[in-house]
Amino acid sequence: MISVSRRNFLKTAGIVAGSALVPSAVPQAHAAASQTEATSPSSGKADHTIRIAATPIEIAKNKIISVTTYNGQFPGPLLRFKEGQQVVVDLVNDTDTPEQLHWHGQLVPVDVDGASEEGTPYIPAHGTRRISFVPRPAGHRFFHTHNRSGADLSAGQYSGQVGHVYIEPRHEPGNYDREVFLVLKEFEPSFSRGGDMPQDVLFPATRVKSLEQKGEAAMKASLAKGMPHGYEVGYDIFTINGRKLGHGEPIKVKQGERVLFHVLNGSATEIRSLALPGHTFRVVALDGNPVPNPATVPFLWLGTAERVSAIVEMNHPGAWIMGDTSDDDRRHGMGIVVEYANHAGKAQWITPPKFRWDYTKFAKPGGTASAPDETFEMTFAKDNAAEEGFNRWTINGVAYPMTGAMAPAAFHLHEGRRYRVHMRNESDDLHPIHLHRHVFELTNIMGKATAGVMKDVVMLGGYQEVAFDFVADNPGMTLFHCHQQLHMDFGFMTLFDYV
Ligand SMILES: [Cu+2]
């Protein structure tokens, strides 16, 4: 595929999708149209239509809020694709604002990806865009807006624009009885000074001394000048699948059932946890990618935009609250009831023991990643309250332009080469770091080498360092950013290009 141009690749993909090798599903008109113009087949009906509009949603009994959603619902429609089988999607924007719809975790071209920084065209206000692409790779992906919010807490990921994508693999590993999709999401955001981000998320709990000294010195100097702490965002309402705890349908299970949960953190800014009292989670995939070493954990931690697929064996009959381990957030709605047959009644919560998330638990035991062809060093820093009261974020001293316009790429890739990104966090905040249009392999967590865990978002702890590797196998502008909306909007982005 290396020598094939993108246009030719899309042609080939279109032919495969329409050929007799793949039964039914893709109407000939789409495949034919895609051979002439990959991203705007002009005739025929789309496989899916996603309508972006402000709509009322009921998140609790007698509690209706108005947010921008996909198809008038929250979460948006679950889109099931087949790996490698082309789809045509109409994106309809009924709002007054041009929109970007990002296919998170998919290896799609720039004109489909949904990021203006890369050059994806906007879906015009009160307009439509037809796109077509070949879904890949298999697994749990999702789609969400890629608009920036800045100080507008109704825009971007603060809205209700989140939906699951499940790309069915050619061979489904079927050792479970059924699937349940969950999205964790807060509503009614407001600004505050200083946040309450959980501090006990990641393993190991250690810090890199030199990073801590620099970060603490910068913060001290800023506060000494009389600066307040930069703005953070808090929420009034917490939901799972768009309903506050106790206000939605319970998940009804039978004893002995093996339920595969696909959990998505759809938050704009928050780290989330998820526990089910009396049960454990066997993690089989991270960000939709099967892990080399499925392992059992007492509960889950997910950074913004992370996904975990985990099997729970229903072997503890009762009515339980599956919820966030933060008492405050759970009491404000971050939970859902799991109810065994013949065990209706008041759902119970039991506080789990402390547990830190260790990505290396799911790695190849004793595995070593291939050596990279080149390593990029990145240091992330915070200028406290420097941007009209918001923290300004920099990568190697540079903040991405606040306008969100396309900027020159800071890092350059050669197709086919393997790159390592060594990230050092000079701030005390946790950052869920995301790379567009590529899948990366975790290769080092706080000095410990690791291999085999494939992801598209990784949590980088305060004053910590992490490395991931990726192969440059999808030419075009590629956005790299922190997925925390307040961070990405205020500088925490950069671009890779192919040279
Ligand atoms: Cu961040």
Boltz pocket constraint, residues with backbone or C-beta under 6 A from the ligand:
constraints:
  - pocket:
      binder: B
      contacts: [[A, 429], [A, 430], [A, 431], [A, 432], [A, 482], [A, 483], [A, 484], [A, 487], [A, 488], [A, 492]]
      max_distance: 6.0
